[in-house]
Amino acid sequence: MPKLLAFDTSTEALSIAVRHGDTLLEHSGIGGAQSSSTLIPLIQQLLVEAGLTLVELDAIAFGRGPGSFTGLRTACSVAQGLGFGAGVRLLPIDTLHAVAEEARHRFGIERVVAVLDARMEQVYTACYDLGLEVTASEAELLAPEAVVVPAGWALAGNAFGAYGERLPRATARHEVLPTAAALLRLAPALLAAGRTVAPADAWPLYVRDKVAQTTEERAAIKAAATHSP
């Protein structure tokens, strides 16, 4: 079993985990703006509890996105700094893949449409078939109504509170966040596939190319909502 550190700050939750042999240590807490100041001390604490140093790690996995722009930059920059300093390669993992894996782990489902709240009346989404041969679609940025759920597939993510019935029906809906533990479960197969990168080559996956709507865009959305039946 590889020695791994993983963390995700792509949502309003902060998730960190360390794997050392049969030992799995986890921390979850408030993310958002606090992540930039708390992430490194919490990582150091977990490594001490696991009896590991950074240089002993086989890789550092992090949620590369999509998600909060600030959260993705925080995770990537911390991973790069730790990787450069310790000479450890990085393993960027899609947050939507982590959502699907967490749903599989908790609820035993293999065909998952992952949906994360992208704000601005949109969601990040991708489809994952987590059977013997994992297949995935490209991450997309869509209006909730535009998400397609194939027959027999489940929805999982954190977009239900914001968009509710605007999302399509599915065999099940599971409130799930991308967790560091999910990243660790995905890591061995990705390591075997040669998916690690040097710290200089690790980048966030934004999907969206803007972080805010213009005044005109907000007014148009408000007007459309007011006149909708």
PyMOL commands that set and color helices and strands:
alter all, ss='L'
color gray80, all
select helices_A, chain A and resi 32-50+54-56+69-86+95-107+144-146+160-166+180-192+199-201+215-227
alter helices_A, ss='H'
color red, helices_A
select strands_A, chain A and resi 4-8+13-20+23-30+59-65+90-94+111-119+122-129+135-136+140-142+154-157+173-175
alter strands_A, ss='S'
color yellow, strands_A
deselect
rebuild
show_as cartoon
